Amino acid sequence: MNIVTRELNGNRKSLIIWSVGVLFLIASGMGKYASMEGAGETINELMNEMPESLQAIMGTSGFDLSSALGYYGMLYLYLTVMTSIHAVMLGSGIIAKEERDKTAEFLLVKPVSRSVIITAKMAASLINILLLNAVAFLTSISFLQQYARGEEVFESVTQLMMGMFLLQVIFLVIGTAAAAVHQKAKKAGELSTGILLLAFVISVAINLNEKLEILKYATPFKYFEAGPIINGDGLDLTYLAISTILIILLIAVTYLFYEKKDMNI
């Protein structure tokens, strides 16, 4: 049986549910913008009156919420969190599920090496996050072009989706590495999700306190923020390099530990 096809079929329903969730998030968010569109500066004034802590959590700081792209920049924070949760759960689940579902023996008796198994599983995971990213991209472009009124959005959204894809891959391999390292399959998801939550909390803390700026390298949520990209700075080469190194290291950890792991069958 083709392992990639098997994994894609196994995650098909989950992908559809997450895709619907992404579509709903963008559609409802931009629909909210449409209902407030005539308010103009009033929206910005209202947001600026909110406590800084709440602005940091909501991701409204630094955006011109009277423009469609600025409003989308705020929405992008929630989109990255949502797709990152999907990626980290997918990564940990696709590795740990054989032990969790007691099907490891069935898979391991096949005439294929563990490295081939892990490569196929990661390939299927990559296809899944690419498809979810494509749904987010097409939905975002569709709604932004509808509400932007002449504002150029394609380049910014393309770069935002590239950043989000790298973020998805980072959390995907965090999930696979956690599942490969942890001896208890059921705990792998909790560990990887906990790492994601910690990363998000650190990113919010940095927004609240400039003295914590040095910690920005410790949380992937600070690597591809919407503000600099929308303002024309593009993707930061330093963060691109850090992301690439992190992904390579975590993939290496996944292969190394999965090869030597004692499977609970």
N, C-alpha and C positions, 0 to 999 in steps of 0.2 A: 504493500500500500504506500502511495506517495505521502510522505510525512507532511510536506507543505500543504497539500490539498486537504489532508485530514485535519490539520490545525485550522486552516481557513474555514472549513465547514463547521468545526467545533466552536469557532468564535463568531460565526456569521450573525446569529441572533443578537449577541452582545454588541457587535459593531453597528447593527441597525438601530438599536436602542440608543447608543451613544451618539450616533449621527443625528437622530431625531432630536436628542437633547441639545446638541450644538446648534442645529437649525433653529430650534425654539428660542434658545438664549439670544442668538443674534437677531432673530425676527422680532422678539418681544422688546429687546433693548433698543433697536432702531425704531420700532413702533412708538416707544416711549419718547424718543427724540422727536419724532414727527408731531406728536401731540404737544410738545413744548417749543416747537421750532419758532413760533412767532414771538416767544418771550425774549429772545436775544440776550442782551446783557443781564437781564434779570436772573437768568439761570446761573451765570457766573457769580453774580453778587450773592445769590442765595447760598451757593456752595462755599464761597469765601467766608461767609459768616459762620459756617460750621466749625466745630473744634478741629484743630490740626490732627488730633489723633483719629478722629472719624474720617477726615479727608484721606489720611494715610491708608486706613483700612479699606475705604471705598475706592481708592485709586483715582480720585478726582483732581489731585493737586497738579498744577502746571498745564492743564488742558483748557483750551477754549471750547467750552461745552456748547457754544452757540453755533459751531460748525459741525457738520456731519462727521468729518474725519477726527476732530477733537473729541467728540462724544464717543466715537468708536474706540479711540485710544483708552478711554476709561473702561469701556466694555471689554477691551482686549485682556485686561488683567484677569477677569473672571473666565475668559475663554482659555487662557493659558493654564489656569489652575484646573479647569475641567478636563482639558486634554492631557494634562500631566498626570492627573489621577487615573485616567483611563490607561495611559502608558505604563505607569508603575504597577498597576494591578494586572495588566496584561503580561508584563515581563515576569513578575513573580509567579503568576498563575500558570503560564504556559510551561514553566520549568517544573514547578512543584506539583502540578495536578496529577502526574503519573503516580507519585507516592501517595498523594491525598486520596485519589480514587482507586488505589490498589491495582493499577494497570501497568506498573513499571516492568513487571516480569514479561508481560505480553510484548512490550516495546523492545526490551533489551535482548530478547531471544532472537530478534530479527538479525539477518546477516549484514548488519551495518554497525559502524563504530559509534561510540558516544559523540565524537566530534562531528560526525555526519548528522546525528540526531539533533545536537544543539544548533548546528548551522541551519538545518531545516526549520527548526522552531523559531529561531531568531529571524529568518527570512520571512516566515509567515507573520511574525509580529511586526516587522518593518512594513510589510504590505498593508497590514491593518491600520497602522498609524498614518501611513501615506494616504489611505482612503479617507480617514477621518479628517486629515488636514485638507484634503481636496474638497470635502464637503464644506468645511469652514471657509476656505478660500472662495469658492463659487458663491456661497451664500453671502459672504461679506461684500464681495464685488457687486453682486446683484442689488443689495439693499443700499449700499453707499452710492452707487451710480444713480439710484432712484432719488436719493435725498440730497446729494452733494451740490446740485445746481451749478454745474460748471467747474467745481473744484476737482483738481487732478487727484485721483485716489489710487489708481492702478499700481503705480510704482511703490507707494508707501505700503499698501496692503500686501503686495508681493514680498517685500522685505520683512514685514511683520510675520507673514506665514512661514518664511524661511527661518526666522528666529524661533518661532513656535515649534517648527519641526525639529530643530536642533534640541530644544528643550524637551520635546517628547522623546527623542532618542536618548537623551541623558537619563531621564527617569525610567525609560524602558530598560536600559542596561543596569541601572541601580536595582531594578526589580529582579532581573535575571541573576545578577551577582548575589543579591541577598538570598535568593532561592537556592543557588548553587552552594553557597557557603553554609547556610543554616541547615542543621541536621533535622529539624522538625519542619516538615513541609507546611503545616498549618500556620506556623509562626512567621513564615517568610513574608507573607502579605502584610502582616501587622508591622514587621520591621521596616519594610520598604515604604509603606504608607506613613509610618512615623517619621522617617527621614524626610519625606516630602513635606509633612506638616511643619517640621522643625525648620526646613529651608524657607518656607513661606513666612513663618513667624519672624525669622531673622530679617527677611526682606522688609517686613512691616516695621520692625524695630529700627532698622537703618533709616527709614523714612521719617521716623519720629525723633531720632537723635543723630545729628550729623557726626558726633564723636564716634559712632559705630561704623563709619563709612568704610573702614579697613575690612570689615566683614563682608563687603559686597562680593569678594572673590569666593566666599564660602557658600553662597546661595545662587543656584542657577536662575532663580527668578529675577535677579538683578542684571543678568547678562544681556537680555534682549528686551528691555523695557520699551514701551510704545513712544514715550516722549521724545527721546533723541532721534528715533527713526522718522517720526512724523515731522519733526523740525528740520529734517534733511541731512542729519549726520550719518545716516545709514547704520549698517551693522558694525560694531566695534571689533577691530581685528584682534585686539588682545583677548576679548571674550571668545572670539571664534577659535583662537589658538588653545585657550584653556578648555573649551568645550571638546575640541578634537582630542586633546590629550586625555581628558577625563573619560571620554567614550572608549578610546582605545584601551586604557587601563582596566576599565570595568568589563569590557569584552574579554580581555585576557584573564581576569579573575574568574569570570563565568566559565570559560573553557577549562582552566586549570583545576578548579574545584569540582566541576561536574565530572571530569574525567576520573577523579579519585574518590568521588562521593560513594559512601555505602548506602545503597538504596533500601528503603524500608518496603519490602514487597511481601 
